[in-house]
Amino acid sequence: MQKTVVSVELLCSKCSQKVMKLIGSIEGITSVVLDPSKNTATVIGEADPVKIIKQVRKFKKSARFQSIGPPKEEKKDDKSVSSQVHIHSLPKICQGCDVWYVVGEDYHICSIL
């Protein structure tokens, strides 16, 4: 088992979904945590880090490794439960994920005109 942290731009919720789907398609992944505030994807499992970065770069070319190493084991204390969950609101869609179609108005089907 190893922990791979990939730095990738997560600008909107669609970016996050796409990155999660690409990483999730790799065999040997135990968990994936996306952190839009730090623009990172933390992957734990036995998957090859090269496969992980190749999958992410299919969507975001600027993805790069931040760290690779063994995962830290968390110690659970019954007395102190101070796990905080921060929910960051992301825009629904960013400019990079938005698809625009341009259709010309001068398009004629009949070539006689």
Backbone as ProteinMPNN parsed JSONL, in Angstrom:
{"seq_chain_A": "MQKTVVSVELLCSKCSQKVMKLIGSIEGITSVVLDPSKNTATVIGEADPVKIIKQVRKFKKSARFQSIGPPKEEKKDDKSVSSQVHIHSLPKICQGCDVWYVVGEDYHICSIL", "coords_chain_A": {"N_chain_A": [[0.845, -1.184, 0.0], [0.499, 2.21, -0.812], [0.709, 5.785, -0.599], [-0.244, 8.24, -2.779], [0.081, 11.496, -3.771], [-1.326, 13.758, -5.889], [-0.961, 16.711, -7.655], [-3.396, 18.69, -8.987], [-5.477, 20.8, -10.957], [-8.518, 21.666, -9.64], [-11.089, 23.105, -10.51], [-13.864, 23.274, -10.67], [-16.999, 21.582, -9.868], [-17.457, 19.729, -11.844], [-14.91, 19.208, -12.852], [-13.805, 17.93, -10.614], [-15.439, 15.634, -10.466], [-14.772, 14.374, -12.874], [-12.001, 13.853, -12.561], [-12.128, 12.167, -10.33], [-13.544, 10.016, -11.438], [-11.743, 9.121, -13.427], [-9.49, 8.352, -11.876], [-10.693, 6.444, -10.283], [-11.117, 4.381, -12.058], [-8.873, 2.85, -12.175], [-7.288, -0.182, -11.304], [-6.737, -1.534, -8.028], [-6.974, 0.598, -6.31], [-7.621, 1.886, -3.135], [-8.658, 4.106, -1.702], [-9.758, 7.432, -2.55], [-9.193, 10.811, -2.184], [-10.257, 14.002, -2.76], [-9.126, 17.316, -2.658], [-10.188, 20.321, -3.131], [-9.427, 22.861, -2.171], [-6.689, 22.764, -1.812], [-5.991, 21.869, -4.264], [-5.431, 19.099, -4.786], [-5.214, 15.537, -5.238], [-5.512, 12.749, -3.34], [-4.417, 9.53, -3.306], [-4.821, 6.266, -2.203], [-3.571, 3.033, -2.189], [-2.673, 0.058, -4.051], [-2.005, 0.67, -6.606], [-0.068, 1.556, -9.498], [1.821, 4.507, -9.402], [2.512, 5.811, -11.79], [0.517, 5.015, -13.577], [-1.625, 6.279, -12.373], [-1.009, 9.049, -12.668], [-0.967, 9.197, -15.461], [-3.643, 8.672, -16.094], [-4.929, 10.901, -14.9], [-3.769, 12.952, -16.358], [-4.999, 12.665, -18.786], [-7.183, 14.23, -18.65], [-6.458, 16.635, -17.279], [-3.721, 18.229, -18.261], [-1.698, 19.445, -16.838], [-1.195, 18.068, -14.502], [0.724, 16.82, -11.746], [3.09, 14.963, -9.712], [2.975, 15.24, -6.185], [3.708, 13.979, -3.834], [4.936, 10.699, -2.956], [4.585, 7.807, -1.104], [4.543, 5.703, 1.882], [1.309, 5.203, 3.393], [0.121, 7.132, 6.181], [-0.632, 5.81, 9.317], [-3.593, 6.222, 11.075], [-4.202, 7.174, 14.408], [-6.704, 6.336, 16.625], [-8.475, 8.058, 19.013], [-10.681, 7.836, 21.701], [-11.339, 9.865, 23.388], [-10.753, 12.364, 22.228], [-12.364, 13.707, 19.693], [-11.888, 15.3, 17.124], [-12.334, 15.74, 14.416], [-12.663, 17.624, 11.627], [-14.748, 18.668, 9.037], [-14.431, 20.344, 6.126], [-16.373, 21.992, 3.88], [-16.115, 23.086, 0.75], [-17.469, 25.397, -1.446], [-17.763, 24.883, -4.772], [-17.763, 26.251, -8.071], [-20.383, 25.313, -10.321], [-19.644, 24.696, -12.941], [-16.655, 25.178, -14.757], [-14.783, 27.404, -16.936], [-13.12, 25.886, -18.55], [-14.359, 23.399, -18.646], [-16.766, 23.926, -19.746], [-18.784, 23.603, -22.598], [-19.039, 24.896, -25.782], [-20.972, 25.478, -28.641], [-20.741, 26.631, -31.886], [-22.722, 27.854, -34.356], [-23.145, 28.747, -37.629], [-25.185, 31.255, -39.149], [-25.501, 31.508, -41.843], [-25.775, 29.183, -43.212], [-26.768, 27.171, -45.829], [-28.796, 24.624, -47.122], [-29.632, 23.969, -49.681], [-27.997, 24.117, -52.741], [-28.577, 25.624, -54.959], [-29.472, 28.167, -54.44]], "CA_chain_A": [[0.0, 0.0, 0.0], [1.22, 3.468, -0.823], [-0.076, 7.007, -0.706], [0.217, 9.082, -3.869], [-0.594, 12.79, -3.793], [-1.187, 14.361, -7.212], [-1.393, 18.098, -7.734], [-4.215, 18.862, -10.186], [-6.423, 21.904, -10.82], [-9.918, 21.277, -9.452], [-11.715, 24.417, -10.565], [-15.316, 23.196, -10.526], [-17.462, 20.258, -9.464], [-17.323, 18.826, -12.983], [-13.495, 18.807, -12.854], [-13.636, 16.965, -9.53], [-16.103, 14.384, -10.85], [-14.008, 13.755, -13.96], [-10.759, 13.334, -11.986], [-12.51, 11.036, -9.484], [-13.915, 8.911, -12.323], [-10.527, 8.618, -14.063], [-8.678, 7.65, -10.883], [-11.461, 5.279, -9.834], [-11.1, 3.309, -13.063], [-7.619, 2.105, -12.031], [-7.367, -1.295, -10.358], [-5.842, -1.482, -6.883], [-7.19, 1.819, -5.541], [-8.404, 1.684, -1.923], [-9.422, 5.326, -1.442], [-9.398, 8.653, -3.266], [-9.681, 12.01, -1.506], [-9.985, 15.222, -3.519], [-9.123, 18.525, -1.844], [-10.178, 21.466, -4.057], [-8.764, 24.036, -1.61], [-5.259, 22.591, -2.045], [-5.85, 21.341, -5.624], [-4.737, 17.821, -4.724], [-5.937, 14.266, -5.197], [-4.737, 11.8, -2.546], [-4.812, 8.179, -3.704], [-4.213, 5.214, -1.392], [-3.802, 1.72, -2.772], [-1.511, -0.621, -4.614], [-1.891, 1.022, -8.022], [1.181, 2.181, -9.927], [1.685, 5.964, -9.496], [2.604, 6.242, -13.189], [-0.821, 4.838, -14.142], [-2.491, 7.315, -11.789], [-0.727, 10.341, -13.299], [-1.374, 9.109, -16.865], [-5.103, 8.801, -16.138], [-5.302, 12.278, -14.588], [-3.322, 13.818, -17.454], [-5.943, 12.573, -19.907], [-8.126, 15.334, -18.471], [-5.704, 17.837, -16.927], [-2.341, 18.019, -18.711], [-0.754, 20.037, -15.892], [-1.109, 17.269, -13.272], [2.075, 16.378, -11.391], [3.209, 14.332, -8.406], [3.378, 16.065, -5.065], [4.459, 13.065, -2.975], [4.673, 9.269, -3.043], [5.166, 7.161, 0.063], [3.606, 4.86, 2.623], [0.256, 5.977, 4.065], [0.255, 7.265, 7.629], [-1.704, 5.141, 10.052], [-4.249, 7.15, 11.99], [-4.498, 6.663, 15.737], [-8.043, 6.756, 17.034], [-8.679, 8.319, 20.433], [-12.091, 7.989, 22.032], [-11.51, 11.107, 24.145], [-10.709, 13.551, 21.377], [-12.939, 13.538, 18.361], [-11.789, 16.645, 16.564], [-12.247, 15.69, 12.959], [-13.465, 18.679, 11.034], [-14.975, 18.536, 7.612], [-14.627, 21.639, 5.482], [-17.025, 21.857, 2.58], [-15.864, 24.266, -0.07], [-18.401, 25.471, -2.556], [-17.125, 25.05, -6.068], [-18.729, 26.576, -9.114], [-20.933, 24.12, -10.956], [-18.846, 24.389, -14.135], [-15.635, 26.192, -15.036], [-14.677, 27.756, -18.349], [-12.457, 24.788, -19.25], [-15.278, 22.268, -18.796], [-17.956, 24.368, -20.462], [-18.72, 23.305, -24.024], [-19.769, 25.864, -26.597], [-21.137, 25.131, -30.043], [-20.978, 27.806, -32.707], [-23.394, 27.481, -35.589], [-23.312, 29.911, -38.487], [-26.542, 31.482, -39.63], [-25.485, 31.564, -43.3], [-25.681, 27.81, -43.708], [-27.892, 26.806, -46.695], [-28.742, 23.236, -47.556], [-29.816, 23.952, -51.114], [-26.867, 24.778, -53.388], [-29.066, 26.422, -56.081], [-29.601, 29.545, -53.992]], "C_chain_A": [[0.886, 1.243, 0.0], [0.261, 4.623, -1.016], [0.553, 7.878, -1.779], [-0.592, 10.37, -3.846], [-0.276, 13.453, -5.125], [-1.722, 15.783, -7.151], [-2.12, 18.294, -9.067], [-5.214, 19.991, -9.941], [-7.845, 21.356, -10.738], [-10.725, 22.562, -9.358], [-13.22, 24.387, -10.337], [-15.709, 21.775, -10.129], [-17.351, 19.253, -10.609], [-15.879, 18.336, -13.119], [-13.264, 17.722, -11.807], [-14.249, 15.616, -9.879], [-15.29, 13.649, -11.907], [-12.716, 13.132, -13.427], [-11.059, 12.107, -11.125], [-12.842, 9.812, -10.34], [-12.681, 8.289, -12.979], [-9.658, 7.828, -13.087], [-9.382, 6.38, -10.427], [-11.459, 4.119, -10.814], [-9.846, 2.44, -12.98], [-7.803, 1.001, -10.998], [-6.357, -1.113, -9.233], [-5.981, -0.236, -6.033], [-8.076, 1.497, -4.339], [-9.255, 2.908, -1.606], [-8.865, 6.49, -2.253], [-10.016, 9.82, -2.511], [-9.269, 13.216, -2.335], [-10.091, 16.419, -2.588], [-9.031, 19.735, -2.77], [-9.467, 22.696, -3.5], [-7.252, 23.976, -1.817], [-4.95, 22.131, -3.466], [-5.027, 20.052, -5.643], [-5.721, 16.659, -4.761], [-5.032, 13.285, -4.463], [-5.276, 10.407, -2.819], [-4.069, 7.181, -2.829], [-4.575, 3.881, -2.014], [-2.512, 1.145, -3.329], [-1.325, -0.329, -6.098], [-0.555, 1.724, -8.293], [0.974, 3.694, -10.05], [1.758, 6.484, -10.926], [1.244, 6.098, -13.882], [-1.771, 5.923, -13.644], [-2.273, 8.64, -12.512], [-1.118, 10.33, -14.777], [-2.878, 9.282, -16.999], [-5.529, 10.243, -15.895], [-4.909, 13.218, -15.719], [-4.163, 13.673, -18.714], [-6.921, 13.736, -19.853], [-7.411, 16.656, -18.194], [-4.228, 17.6, -17.219], [-1.322, 18.515, -17.684], [-0.609, 19.248, -14.59], [0.325, 16.816, -13.033], [2.06, 15.756, -9.999], [3.583, 15.368, -7.36], [4.181, 15.221, -4.074], [4.02, 11.627, -3.22], [5.334, 8.629, -1.831], [4.147, 6.297, 0.774], [2.542, 5.715, 3.31], [0.5, 6.026, 5.568], [-0.923, 6.556, 8.29], [-2.267, 6.111, 11.07], [-4.515, 6.463, 13.315], [-5.847, 7.212, 16.164], [-8.091, 6.895, 18.556], [-10.161, 8.506, 20.681], [-12.357, 9.327, 22.711], [-11.563, 12.328, 23.237], [-11.212, 13.218, 19.974], [-12.983, 14.928, 17.741], [-11.599, 16.599, 15.055], [-13.209, 16.713, 12.381], [-13.566, 18.466, 9.545], [-15.262, 19.926, 7.057], [-15.227, 21.405, 4.107], [-16.83, 23.172, 1.834], [-16.857, 24.258, -1.217], [-17.63, 25.772, -3.832], [-18.171, 25.507, -7.07], [-19.186, 25.289, -9.801], [-20.103, 23.712, -12.166], [-17.86, 25.53, -14.377], [-15.56, 26.429, -16.546], [-14.037, 26.625, -19.153], [-13.372, 23.609, -19.51], [-16.513, 22.638, -19.608], [-17.773, 24.147, -21.96], [-19.606, 24.3, -24.77], [-19.822, 25.361, -28.033], [-21.464, 26.403, -30.816], [-21.553, 27.34, -34.04], [-23.603, 28.757, -36.392], [-24.739, 30.023, -38.989], [-26.621, 31.455, -41.156], [-25.439, 30.186, -43.934], [-26.944, 27.493, -44.526], [-27.721, 25.387, -47.164], [-28.81, 23.163, -49.09], [-28.685, 24.732, -51.793], [-27.301, 25.652, -54.574], [-29.136, 27.893, -55.67], [-28.268, 30.157, -53.942]], "O_chain_A": [[1.886, 1.314, 0.715], [-0.847, 4.46, -1.526], [1.735, 8.214, -1.706], [-1.822, 10.333, -3.896], [0.888, 13.683, -5.454], [-2.819, 16.019, -6.646], [-1.543, 18.093, -10.136], [-5.741, 20.122, -8.836], [-8.314, 20.672, -11.647], [-11.01, 23.049, -8.264], [-13.794, 25.367, -9.861], [-14.866, 20.881, -10.062], [-17.17, 18.059, -10.371], [-15.65, 17.176, -13.462], [-12.608, 16.716, -12.079], [-13.649, 14.573, -9.62], [-15.139, 12.429, -11.836], [-12.371, 12.01, -13.798], [-10.329, 11.117, -11.181], [-12.458, 8.694, -9.997], [-12.583, 7.066, -13.078], [-9.149, 6.76, -13.428], [-8.737, 5.354, -10.208], [-11.768, 2.989, -10.436], [-9.764, 1.406, -13.643], [-8.4, 1.22, -9.944], [-5.258, -0.603, -9.45], [-5.184, -0.027, -5.119], [-9.148, 0.911, -4.491], [-10.435, 2.777, -1.278], [-7.683, 6.533, -2.594], [-11.214, 9.823, -2.23], [-8.084, 13.433, -2.586], [-11.043, 16.524, -1.815], [-7.934, 20.139, -3.155], [-8.951, 23.502, -4.274], [-6.605, 25.01, -1.98], [-3.783, 22.014, -3.839], [-4.065, 19.921, -6.4], [-6.883, 16.78, -4.373], [-3.915, 13.017, -4.906], [-6.454, 10.135, -2.59], [-2.844, 7.232, -2.718], [-5.737, 3.624, -2.328], [-1.42, 1.67, -3.109], [-0.56, -1.019, -6.772], [0.001, 2.394, -7.422], [0.046, 4.128, -10.732], [1.131, 7.494, -11.245], [0.861, 6.952, -14.681], [-2.612, 6.422, -14.393], [-3.236, 9.286, -12.926], [-1.558, 11.354, -15.298], [-3.344, 9.961, -17.913], [-6.395, 10.759, -16.603], [-5.629, 14.172, -16.013], [-4.044, 14.492, -19.625], [-7.429, 14.178, -20.884], [-7.726, 17.676, -18.807], [-3.563, 16.853, -16.502], [-0.186, 18.039, -17.673], [0.043, 19.723, -13.66], [1.05, 16.474, -13.967], [1.144, 15.988, -9.21], [4.398, 16.257, -7.608], [5.195, 15.669, -3.54], [2.89, 11.367, -3.635], [6.508, 8.878, -1.558], [3.01, 6.17, 0.318], [2.832, 6.824, 3.759], [1.022, 5.077, 6.153], [-2.068, 6.696, 7.86], [-1.528, 6.741, 11.827], [-4.987, 5.327, 13.358], [-6.098, 8.413, 16.071], [-7.781, 5.954, 19.286], [-10.827, 9.248, 19.959], [-13.461, 9.864, 22.625], [-12.359, 13.236, 23.476], [-10.548, 12.535, 19.194], [-13.988, 15.633, 17.825], [-10.791, 17.342, 14.497], [-14.415, 16.662, 12.623], [-12.588, 18.126, 8.88], [-16.213, 20.592, 7.467], [-14.652, 20.703, 3.275], [-17.321, 24.223, 2.247], [-17.058, 23.238, -1.875], [-16.94, 26.785, -3.942], [-19.349, 25.178, -6.926], [-18.451, 24.303, -9.847], [-19.88, 22.523, -12.397], [-18.2, 26.702, -14.219], [-16.202, 25.727, -17.327], [-14.379, 26.429, -20.319], [-13.187, 22.888, -20.49], [-17.224, 21.762, -20.099], [-16.724, 24.469, -22.518], [-20.768, 24.508, -24.422], [-18.825, 24.875, -28.568], [-22.361, 27.157, -30.438], [-20.948, 26.538, -34.752], [-24.17, 29.73, -35.894], [-25.414, 29.021, -39.224], [-27.721, 31.384, -41.705], [-25.087, 30.063, -45.107], [-28.054, 27.537, -43.997], [-26.628, 24.984, -47.562], [-28.104, 22.364, -49.706], [-28.445, 25.89, -51.45], [-26.466, 26.356, -55.142], [-28.879, 28.773, -56.493], [-28.139, 31.328, -53.587]]}, "name": "protein", "num_of_chains": 1, "seq": "MQKTVVSVELLCSKCSQKVMKLIGSIEGITSVVLDPSKNTATVIGEADPVKIIKQVRKFKKSARFQSIGPPKEEKKDDKSVSSQVHIHSLPKICQGCDVWYVVGEDYHICSIL"}
